[in-house]
Amino acid sequence: MTQLIDYLLGGLGSGMIIALMALALVLTWRATRVVNFAQVGQAMFTTFVALTIQTLTGSWLVALVAAIIAGALLGVIVQYLVLRPVRRMDTSGAIIATFGVLIALQAAAGMIWGGDSQAYPQPFGNTALTVFGREWPVSAYDLVVVGFGVVLVVGLTLLFTRTDLGLAMRATAFNPEVARLSGVRVSRTLTIGWALAGIVGAVAGVLVAPTSAISPNSFDILLVFAFTAAVIGGLDSLVGAVSVGIFTGLVLSVVSGYSDSSNAPVVALFLLALNLALKPEGIFGHSKARAV
């Protein structure tokens, strides 16, 4: 039992990172009804930007701010240059376009920073904390990751529930045409949504980078886990993305602890297939009824 608790605690940090990336996918889905598979590419690119800034300044915080700014700008650029031109196409065309953006960002990162893996500096202690005379599989950095995740989730929740901008974004996600007739500037609202998704993805990228080497393709597996969490939670649900993202991290930690880490993607895909078979709209999603 103690070993199980240790594995669960060890999965908190990775679970929060998966939750943040799933949250970014949900934000773009709610805005445009398109799953942005380029999200991990954007996160990877902005993390390389952060690594460059940290190398120049020596400040992790300055690098994080630079990544946030770069994430917002990159989200806006992708929305303007890629999603707007294909908005009249069917959903499959837009999804293919996001895959194209992912490949382009990986190629660009390879040309600028090279294809070899690079270590990202560890800003905080990554050793197990000792509490009550016992070492727990949680580090100071894990607590920082969870803290950042909580701040982002609470901030986005307040934005969507307590502000006029949040109301406009919810209206645009529900029915863009009705929102436009109600005076909402839909185009600007969509752009803000993509910028927010870029910011969340950038934070997730900077937070996960110190735990593993970073390369143009290093975040690909994160896309599998984040997409799984977003679909299982319900692509329209921010709560679902966060809660299932954390749960996914805990499950993968337990699987890796009791077996082998290579089994983690298989388990994630199994959970996704099980969800699609039993509740395809997601745990926190809602089936739409149509009047005839």
C-alpha positions in Angstrom: 0.0 0.0 0.0 2.9 2.4 0.9 4.4 1.6 -2.5 1.2 2.5 -4.3 0.9 5.8 -2.4 4.5 6.6 -3.4 3.7 5.9 -7.1 0.6 8.1 -6.9 2.5 11.0 -5.3 5.3 10.6 -7.9 2.7 11.1 -10.7 1.4 14.4 -9.4 3.8 16.6 -11.3 3.5 14.8 -14.6 -0.3 14.6 -14.2 -0.5 18.4 -13.8 1.6 18.9 -17.0 -0.6 16.5 -18.9 -3.6 18.4 -17.5 -2.2 21.8 -18.7 -1.6 20.5 -22.2 -5.0 18.9 -22.4 -6.4 22.3 -21.2 -4.7 24.0 -24.1 -6.3 21.5 -26.5 -9.7 22.1 -25.0 -9.3 25.9 -25.3 -8.7 25.7 -29.1 -11.5 23.1 -29.5 -14.0 25.3 -27.7 -13.0 28.3 -29.9 -12.8 26.7 -33.3 -14.1 23.0 -33.0 -10.6 21.9 -34.2 -8.2 19.7 -32.3 -4.9 21.6 -32.6 -2.4 18.8 -32.9 0.3 21.5 -33.4 -0.1 22.5 -29.7 2.8 20.4 -28.6 4.9 21.8 -31.5 4.1 25.3 -30.3 5.0 24.3 -26.7 8.3 22.8 -27.9 9.2 25.8 -30.0 8.4 28.3 -27.1 10.4 26.1 -24.7 13.4 26.4 -27.0 12.9 30.1 -26.9 12.8 30.0 -23.1 16.0 27.9 -23.1 17.8 30.5 -25.3 16.6 33.3 -23.0 17.7 31.5 -19.9 21.1 30.8 -21.4 21.5 34.5 -22.1 20.1 35.9 -18.8 20.5 33.0 -16.3 17.0 33.7 -15.1 14.4 30.9 -15.1 11.6 33.4 -14.4 12.6 35.7 -17.3 12.7 32.7 -19.6 9.2 31.6 -18.5 7.9 35.1 -19.2 9.6 35.0 -22.6 8.0 31.6 -23.3 4.5 33.0 -22.3 4.9 35.9 -24.7 6.2 33.7 -27.5 3.3 31.2 -26.9 0.7 33.9 -27.2 2.2 35.3 -30.3 2.7 31.9 -31.9 -0.9 30.9 -31.1 -2.2 34.1 -32.8 0.1 33.5 -35.8 -1.2 29.9 -36.3 -4.8 31.1 -36.0 -4.4 33.9 -38.5 -2.1 32.2 -41.1 -3.4 28.6 -40.9 -6.8 28.3 -39.3 -8.4 31.4 -40.8 -7.7 30.4 -44.5 -9.2 26.9 -44.0 -12.1 27.9 -41.8 -14.5 27.2 -44.6 -13.2 23.8 -45.2 -14.4 20.7 -43.3 -13.0 19.8 -39.9 -10.6 17.2 -41.4 -8.9 19.8 -43.6 -8.3 22.0 -40.5 -6.9 19.1 -38.5 -4.5 18.2 -41.4 -3.4 21.8 -41.4 -2.5 21.6 -37.7 -0.4 18.5 -38.4 1.3 20.5 -41.1 2.1 23.3 -38.6 3.5 20.7 -36.2 5.9 19.3 -38.8 6.9 22.9 -39.8 7.6 23.8 -36.2 9.7 20.7 -35.6 11.7 21.3 -38.8 12.2 25.0 -37.9 13.4 24.1 -34.4 15.8 21.6 -35.9 17.3 24.2 -38.2 17.6 26.8 -35.5 18.6 24.8 -32.4 19.7 21.5 -34.0 18.2 18.0 -33.8 20.1 16.8 -30.8 18.6 16.6 -27.3 19.5 19.5 -25.0 19.3 19.6 -21.2 17.0 22.3 -19.7 18.4 23.7 -16.4 16.7 22.6 -13.2 15.4 25.8 -11.5 14.5 24.1 -8.2 15.5 21.0 -6.2 14.4 17.8 -7.8 15.2 15.5 -4.9 12.7 13.8 -2.7 11.4 15.8 0.2 11.9 14.4 3.7 8.8 14.9 6.0 8.3 13.2 9.4 11.6 11.4 9.0 10.5 9.8 5.7 11.5 10.5 2.1 8.5 11.1 -0.1 8.6 10.8 -3.9 7.7 14.5 -4.3 10.3 17.2 -4.9 10.2 20.9 -4.5 9.9 21.2 -8.3 6.8 18.9 -8.3 5.2 21.4 -5.9 6.1 24.3 -8.1 4.6 22.5 -11.1 1.4 21.8 -9.2 1.3 25.4 -7.9 1.6 26.8 -11.4 -1.1 24.4 -12.6 -3.5 25.5 -9.8 -2.9 29.2 -10.5 -3.7 28.7 -14.3 -6.8 26.6 -13.7 -8.2 29.0 -11.1 -7.4 32.0 -13.3 -9.0 30.5 -16.4 -12.1 29.5 -14.3 -12.5 33.0 -13.1 -12.0 34.4 -16.6 -14.7 32.2 -18.1 -17.2 32.6 -15.2 -16.6 36.1 -13.9 -15.7 38.4 -16.8 -17.4 39.7 -19.9 -14.5 38.3 -22.1 -15.2 34.9 -20.6 -18.9 35.2 -21.4 -18.1 36.2 -24.9 -15.7 33.2 -25.4 -18.3 30.8 -24.0 -21.0 32.3 -26.4 -18.6 32.1 -29.3 -17.8 28.4 -28.5 -21.5 27.6 -28.2 -22.8 29.4 -31.3 -20.6 31.8 -33.2 -23.4 33.2 -35.4 -25.7 33.9 -32.5 -22.8 35.5 -30.6 -22.0 37.7 -33.6 -25.6 38.9 -33.8 -25.4 39.6 -30.1 -22.6 42.1 -30.7 -19.6 39.8 -29.8 -16.6 40.3 -32.0 -16.2 36.7 -32.8 -12.9 37.0 -34.8 -11.1 38.8 -31.9 -12.6 36.4 -29.4 -11.2 33.4 -31.3 -7.8 35.0 -31.5 -7.8 35.6 -27.8 -8.7 31.9 -27.3 -5.8 30.7 -29.4 -3.4 33.1 -27.6 -4.6 31.7 -24.2 -4.1 28.1 -25.5 -0.6 29.1 -26.6 0.2 30.5 -23.2 -1.0 27.4 -21.3 0.9 25.2 -23.7 4.1 27.3 -23.3 3.9 27.0 -19.5 3.4 23.3 -19.7 6.4 23.0 -22.0 8.7 25.0 -19.7 7.6 23.0 -16.7 8.1 19.6 -18.3 11.5 20.5 -20.0 13.7 20.2 -16.8 12.5 16.6 -16.2 13.7 15.4 -19.6 15.9 16.5 -22.4 14.3 18.7 -25.0 14.5 18.1 -28.8 12.2 19.0 -31.7 10.4 15.7 -31.2 10.6 15.3 -27.4 7.0 16.4 -26.7 5.3 14.0 -29.1 4.5 11.5 -26.4 3.0 14.3 -24.4 0.5 14.9 -27.2 -0.7 11.3 -26.8 -1.3 11.6 -23.1 -2.9 15.1 -23.4 -5.2 14.2 -26.2 -6.3 11.1 -24.3 -7.1 13.2 -21.2 -8.9 15.9 -23.2 -11.1 13.3 -25.0 -11.9 11.3 -21.9 -12.7 14.4 -19.9 -14.8 15.9 -22.7 -13.4 18.3 -25.3 -15.8 21.0 -24.2 -14.9 20.7 -20.5 -12.1 22.6 -18.8 -12.8 20.7 -15.6 -12.7 17.4 -17.5 -9.3 18.2 -19.1 -7.7 19.1 -15.7 -9.2 16.3 -13.6 -8.6 13.5 -16.2 -5.2 14.9 -17.0 -4.1 14.6 -13.4 -5.7 11.2 -13.2 -3.9 10.1 -16.3 -0.6 11.1 -14.8 -1.3 9.1 -11.6 -2.3 6.0 -13.6 0.8 6.2 -15.9 3.0 6.6 -12.8 1.5 3.5 -11.2 1.8 1.5 -14.5 5.4 2.6 -14.9 6.2 1.7 -11.3 4.7 -1.8 -11.3 5.7 -2.7 -14.9 7.7 -0.7 -17.4 7.5 2.9 -18.6 7.2 1.7 -22.2 3.7 0.4 -21.3 2.4 3.8 -20.4 1.4 4.9 -24.0 -0.4 1.5 -24.5 -2.4 2.0 -21.3 -3.3 5.6 -22.4 -4.6 4.4 -25.7 -6.5 1.6 -24.0 -8.2 4.1 -21.8 -9.0 6.2 -24.8 -10.5 3.3 -26.7 -12.5 2.3 -23.6 -13.9 5.8 -23.3 -14.9 6.0 -27.0 -16.7 2.7 -26.7 -18.6 3.6 -23.5 -19.0 7.4 -23.4 -17.7 9.0 -26.6 -18.7 12.5 -25.5 -16.4 12.2 -22.5 -16.9 11.9 -18.8 -17.7 15.5 -18.3 -19.2 16.0 -21.7 -22.9 16.2 -22.5 -24.8 14.6 -25.3 -26.6 17.0 -27.6 -30.3 16.5 -28.1 -31.9 17.5 -31.3 -35.5 18.5 -31.7 -37.3 17.1 -34.8 
